[in-house]
Structures are given as structure tokens and as C-alpha cells.
Amino acid sequence: MSILVTGSIAFDTIMVFPDRFKNHLLPEQLHILNICFLTPEMRREFGGTAGNIGYNLRLLGESPTLMATVGEDSQPYLERLDELGIGNGQLRRIAGQFTAQAFITTDLDDNQITAFHPGAMNFSHENKVTHALKARLAIVSPDGRDGMLQHARECAELGIPFMFDPGQGLPMFSSDELRAFVRQADFLAVNDYEGKMLEEKTGETLESLARQVKALVVTLGARGSLVMTDGERHEIPCVKAEQVVDPTGCGDAYRAALLHGIAAGWDWPTAARLGAVMGAIKIAQRGGQNHKPSRAEIGDRFRDAFGYSPWTA
């Protein structure tokens, strides 16, 4: 099944401050803050919601189509997608813009100071979802505000089932806009914090919202995840990770597993269990796209955790 992934393509520049921020911030001087943190360790990662979800779908054997806007500095990312065999024909390069970028400084307590430049992401509405894409399933994930509204509307008008994943973009939307997303979507995925914010902004409970879609999935971090569908609640346990290194991109890995399960016609508990496995694999590596398990290895991890293989069930 052709899966369309709309969302952001971004570079993440991650710097490590070998001390604690609190040792260098003077509370009484915060109103005139002017400080420099020396960061001898730095790395640049490929990221963005569309990039991360597409990467994990490829690990699962899918051939997704990514739809996003990128800047004039995007060539290294485009070459990487080519090497991975991920379609990038729907990545529109915006003249005079940088690809979206996050600059993250982390201290020894895992506190983070982040600056995010949206750049080309602000032009995501210049991409159109059309019949020519031959998409049978889609996800609308965090991207430019206008692009998310437009792509959800276009998927609904074309009859393409899609998952709405508001992510960190949720605060951008009004209560009416969020209700419209839910009406248009077939599936809804949030983490526990976003779930609470969605309830607050829409004035509806998650149970009420779940009745308006085919399935509502809530990831709960170390407490696992919850799937609400057809009036039932499926509690999915967390899969133990080999080591906990970096949660960046775990939600994207989980969502890729859900999309793979939907495309394969699996039941919801199996799809969510695969999400738990993918999250556990991802969290053991830094960055959103540095884990490299084979599909056979993913199947083995699933079997070890749940006693059966999703691809032979």
C-alpha cells in the first residue's frame, strides 16, 4: 500500500555542555541574560517528523512517499533518502530558505535549551495532496500550520484515510480547528501530554474524541500506550530497551509501526505492540535515524516480547 507521509524535514544540531546550566545562571540577573555555553561536543542529525516516520517505515519494508518543503541546504538529506530508497519526489525546495533546523544544547542533567528555525517548513502549504500520488493511506504530522490544515482537508476530500498526529504543533490550532482535524481524520495519535492539551482545547474527553475516529492512540512513555477503538481500550505494555540513550524520534518510530499495521490490515493491539518494539529499538540510539535493525531482527524482538511474530500471525 502506498503510504503518504506529510510533515517536516529538519536538521538537528545537538551540542553537549559538559556542566550544568544551573551553575551558570544567576536568578537575579535573568532579566539581562547574556551567556555563552562552551560545547566541545556537537553532532548533526537527520530529523523532522516526515523524515523520521519515513525512515522507520522503510525499516519495516514499506516504500513511503514523503511530502515536505526543504531549503537550499537540503542536498545531503536528499542524497541520504536516495540511498535509503525513500521516495523524495514530493519534497519541494524553497528558494532563499534554509531547511527547518533545531539547535539543541543539553547539559549533564539532560536539561535542554532549544532554538528552532522553521525555514522552508513555513511553505508546506505549497505542496498539494492529489490523486496523482496514488496514496492509499496518509499521516498528517507536525509541519507548517497552513500545510497541516490544507493536507488534512485534501486527504479528507480525496477519501484518503489518514492519521492526525498534532505533536508539538498542537498549540498552533484553535479549538474549532482541532475539532475539524478530528472530524476529517480516521485515526488520531497523541502522547499523554498532548492528549491532555487536546482535551483542554476541544472541551472533550479522549473517550469522546475516540468515538469520532476509528482509533485513538495515546503513548504514555515508560507506561506503555493505550488504544481506544470500537468502544474498547487496549493497554499495551512498554518493551524493555537494551539501554535508554535518547528518546528523540521514539514517537515517530511508534507511528510508523501503526501505519505499517494499518496498511497490513492488522488488529490494533498487534500494531501498537510493534510500535512499542520500534520505540524500544530507537531509544537505544542517539538521534531519530541511527537505529538500523533488519526486519528479521524487529520480528525477533517482537516475538521475545509478545510470544508471536506479527508477520506470521
C-alpha positions in Angstrom: 0.0 0.0 0.0 1.3 3.5 -0.9 1.7 5.5 2.3 2.0 9.3 2.1 3.9 11.0 4.9 3.3 14.7 5.3 5.4 16.6 7.9 8.7 18.2 8.4 12.2 17.5 7.2 14.8 19.0 9.5 18.4 19.0 10.6 19.0 18.7 14.3 22.3 20.2 15.6 22.9 18.8 19.1 25.5 20.3 21.4 26.6 18.9 24.8 27.5 21.3 27.6 29.8 19.4 30.0 28.4 21.1 33.1 25.0 22.1 34.5 23.1 25.2 33.3 22.1 25.9 36.9 25.7 26.5 37.8 25.9 29.4 35.3 22.6 31.1 35.6 22.1 33.8 38.2 18.4 34.1 39.1 18.6 37.7 40.0 20.2 38.5 36.6 17.8 36.7 34.3 16.3 39.9 33.1 19.6 40.8 31.4 20.6 37.3 30.3 23.8 37.3 28.2 25.6 34.0 28.5 27.7 31.6 26.3 28.0 27.9 26.9 31.1 26.2 25.6 30.1 23.0 23.9 33.1 20.9 22.8 30.8 18.0 21.7 28.5 18.5 18.7 26.7 16.3 16.2 24.3 16.9 13.3 21.4 14.5 12.9 18.8 14.0 10.2 15.4 14.6 11.7 11.9 16.0 11.2 8.7 14.1 11.6 8.3 13.2 8.0 11.9 12.1 7.8 11.8 10.0 10.9 8.5 8.3 10.1 9.6 7.6 6.6 12.9 6.1 7.9 11.1 3.7 10.2 8.6 2.7 7.5 11.5 1.8 5.3 12.9 -0.4 8.1 9.6 -2.2 8.2 9.7 -2.9 4.5 7.4 -0.1 3.2 8.2 2.4 0.4 6.7 5.6 1.7 6.3 8.9 -0.2 7.5 11.9 1.8 5.8 15.3 1.2 7.6 18.3 2.8 9.3 21.5 2.0 13.1 21.9 2.3 15.6 24.6 1.8 18.6 25.3 -0.4 20.8 23.4 2.1 18.9 20.1 1.7 21.1 18.2 -0.7 22.8 16.0 1.9 19.3 15.0 3.2 18.0 14.3 -0.4 21.1 12.1 -1.1 20.5 10.2 2.1 16.9 9.5 1.2 18.0 8.3 -2.2 20.5 5.9 -0.6 17.7 4.6 1.7 15.3 4.1 -1.2 12.8 6.5 0.2 10.9 8.5 -2.4 11.6 12.2 -2.2 9.9 13.4 -5.4 7.4 15.3 -3.3 10.0 17.3 -1.4 9.7 20.9 -2.7 12.8 23.0 -2.4 12.1 26.6 -1.4 14.4 29.2 -2.8 16.1 31.5 -0.4 15.2 29.4 2.7 17.0 27.0 5.0 15.7 23.6 5.7 14.0 23.6 9.2 16.6 23.3 11.9 16.7 22.7 15.6 19.7 23.8 17.7 19.7 21.9 20.9 22.1 22.4 23.8 22.0 19.7 26.5 23.6 19.8 29.9 24.7 17.0 32.3 21.2 16.9 33.9 19.6 16.3 30.4 18.1 19.8 30.6 17.8 21.3 27.1 17.9 24.8 25.6 16.5 24.7 22.1 16.2 27.2 19.3 14.0 26.1 16.3 14.1 27.8 12.9 11.2 26.6 10.7 12.6 28.0 7.5 11.1 26.1 4.5 8.6 24.4 6.7 6.6 27.6 6.7 5.9 26.9 3.0 4.5 23.4 3.4 1.1 24.6 2.0 2.7 24.9 -1.4 2.6 21.1 -1.6 -0.8 19.6 -2.7 -2.2 16.2 -2.0 -3.7 14.9 -5.3 -5.0 11.7 -6.8 -1.8 11.6 -8.8 0.1 10.5 -5.7 -1.9 7.3 -5.6 -1.8 7.3 -1.8 -4.0 4.7 -0.1 -3.1 5.8 3.5 -1.5 9.0 4.9 -0.4 10.8 8.0 -0.6 14.5 8.7 2.2 15.1 11.2 3.8 18.3 12.6 4.6 20.7 9.9 3.8 24.3 8.9 0.4 25.4 10.3 -1.2 26.2 6.9 0.2 23.0 5.4 -1.3 20.8 8.1 -4.7 22.3 7.7 -4.6 22.0 4.0 -3.2 18.5 3.8 -5.9 17.2 6.2 -8.6 18.8 4.2 -7.2 17.4 0.9 -6.9 13.9 2.2 -10.5 14.0 3.5 -11.8 15.4 0.2 -10.0 12.7 -1.8 -11.1 9.9 0.5 -7.6 9.0 1.7 -7.7 7.5 5.2 -5.2 9.5 7.3 -3.8 9.7 10.8 -3.7 13.1 12.5 -0.6 13.5 14.7 -0.6 17.1 16.0 2.6 16.6 18.1 4.3 19.8 19.2 2.2 21.7 16.6 -0.9 21.3 18.7 -0.8 24.7 20.4 -0.9 26.4 16.9 -4.5 25.4 16.4 -7.8 26.8 17.8 -10.4 24.5 19.4 -12.5 24.7 16.2 -9.6 23.8 14.0 -8.7 20.8 16.2 -12.3 19.6 16.1 -12.2 19.8 12.3 -9.0 17.7 12.2 -10.7 15.1 14.3 -13.8 15.1 12.1 -11.7 14.6 9.0 -9.2 12.1 10.3 -9.7 8.3 10.5 -7.0 7.8 13.2 -5.6 10.1 15.9 -2.3 9.7 17.7 -1.0 11.8 20.7 1.3 11.4 23.7 -0.1 11.8 27.2 0.7 15.5 27.4 -0.8 16.3 24.0 -3.8 14.2 25.0 -4.4 16.4 28.0 -3.9 19.5 25.9 -6.3 18.2 23.3 -9.0 17.6 25.9 -8.5 21.1 27.3 -8.6 22.9 24.0 -11.5 21.0 22.5 -13.5 20.7 25.7 -14.0 16.9 25.0 -12.6 13.9 26.7 -10.3 11.5 24.9 -13.1 8.9 25.2 -15.4 11.2 23.4 -12.8 12.0 20.7 -12.2 8.3 20.2 -15.8 7.7 19.3 -15.3 10.2 16.4 -12.4 8.2 14.8 -11.6 4.6 14.0 -8.9 4.6 16.7 -7.3 7.0 19.1 -3.8 6.0 20.3 -2.1 7.6 23.3 1.6 6.9 24.0 2.5 7.0 27.7 6.3 6.8 27.7 7.6 4.2 30.1 4.0 3.3 31.0 3.3 1.9 27.5 0.4 3.0 25.4 -3.4 3.0 25.1 -5.5 2.3 22.1 -9.2 3.2 22.1 -11.2 1.7 19.3 -14.8 0.4 18.8 -15.6 1.2 22.4 -12.7 -0.9 23.7 -9.5 0.0 25.5 -6.3 -1.9 24.8 -3.4 -1.3 27.2 -0.1 -2.0 25.6 3.0 -2.5 27.8 6.3 -0.9 27.2 9.0 -3.1 25.7 12.3 -3.1 27.7 15.1 -1.3 25.8 18.6 -2.6 25.8 19.6 0.8 27.0 17.9 4.2 27.4 20.0 6.7 25.4 17.8 9.3 23.6 14.0 9.5 23.3 14.2 11.8 20.2 12.1 10.2 17.5 10.6 7.4 19.6 7.1 8.7 18.9 7.8 8.8 15.1 9.0 5.2 15.2 5.8 4.2 17.0 3.6 6.0 14.5 5.4 4.3 11.6 4.6 0.9 13.2 0.9 1.9 13.4 0.8 2.9 9.8 2.5 -0.3 8.8 -0.1 -2.3 10.8 -3.0 -0.4 9.3 -1.6 -1.0 5.8 -1.2 -4.7 6.5 -4.7 -5.0 8.0 -3.6 -6.0 11.5 -5.6 -5.7 14.6 -4.9 -2.7 16.8 -3.1 -4.5 19.7 -0.6 -6.0 17.3 0.1 -2.7 15.5 0.6 -1.0 18.9 2.8 -3.8 20.1 5.0 -3.3 17.1 5.0 0.4 18.0 6.3 -0.5 21.4 9.1 -2.6 19.9 10.1 0.1 17.5 10.2 2.7 20.3 12.4 0.4 22.4 14.8 -0.1 19.5 15.0 3.6 18.7 15.6 4.8 22.3 18.8 2.8 22.5 20.4 5.0 19.8 21.1 8.7 19.6 19.1 10.8 17.1 16.0 9.9 15.2 17.5 7.8 12.4 20.6 5.9 13.6 18.9 2.6 14.6 19.4 0.0 11.9 17.7 -3.2 12.7 16.7 -5.6 9.9 13.0 -6.6 9.6 14.0 -10.0 10.8 15.6 -8.5 13.9 12.5 -6.4 14.6 10.4 -9.6 14.3 12.7 -11.4 16.8 12.3 -8.5 19.3 8.6 -8.6 18.9 8.5 -12.4 19.4 10.7 -12.1 22.5 8.3 -9.5 24.0 4.9 -10.9 23.0 5.4 -14.5 22.1 4.5 -14.4 18.4 5.6 -12.8 15.2 3.3 -10.1 13.7 4.2 -11.1 10.2 3.1 -14.7 10.6 0.1 -14.2 13.0 
